[in-house]
Amino acid sequence: MIFTVAIDGPAAAGKGTISRAMAERFGFAHLDTGSLYRAVGVKNGDPVAAARGLTPDDLERDDLRSLAVGQAASRVAVIPEVRAALLEFQRRFARREGGAVLDGRDIGTVICPEAEVKLYVTASPEVRAHRRWLELGGDEAQVLAEVRERDARDMGRVDAPLRPAADAVLIDTSEMTIGEAVELAAAAVEAALRRAGPG
Ligand code: CDP
């Protein structure tokens, strides 16, 4: 079965948790596409060469989740050649046999517009900054400033800007528990699986 769940949205909206839960519940493979951009952003030197030469080991580094690497990722993510270098791998992953969940910024709009399920997961900047602060610590006002800066860069870029696909299901998690958000996402996946029919 070819079946893609595309999950897009801004930083710390809950995409990662929802994606992992969908992959586990439905037995799909999961790709956190942000880790590709983070792995490019963390490297010194030419980001285009880094994107073209990315290896699986690069994605396993334990320093990819920091705020600074998130910022570096969004800076290299505006470069069209970087995005182009990462495109084919993501497309193939999306259409692999057995089903796939991909989370990122442009999955439903650019990487896999034919995805059977598209979710746009969002929350207010304050709620997202608070979550990121609980996860990583530091100064909460500074975390909020960085969330806003990254939102502006991701939504304002020319190539593959962050925006909901026209047919995406919107999930605003500002006032939801993670359990509630996961159930909404699962209902959308189940409805699409029924539409796709057996096999
Ligand atoms: O986990 P968080 O939502 O904070 O960020 P991430 O998903 O790891 O993505 C880090 C950065 O990579 C984003 O701010 C985007 O600039 C970029 N990115 C992208 O451009 N396209 C994607 N499909 C995924 C990430």
Residues whose N, C-alpha, C, O or C-beta is under 5 A from the ligand:
A	BS01	CDP	P10 A11 A12 T33 G34 S35 Y37 G70 A73 S74 A77 D103 G104 R105 D106 R150 D154
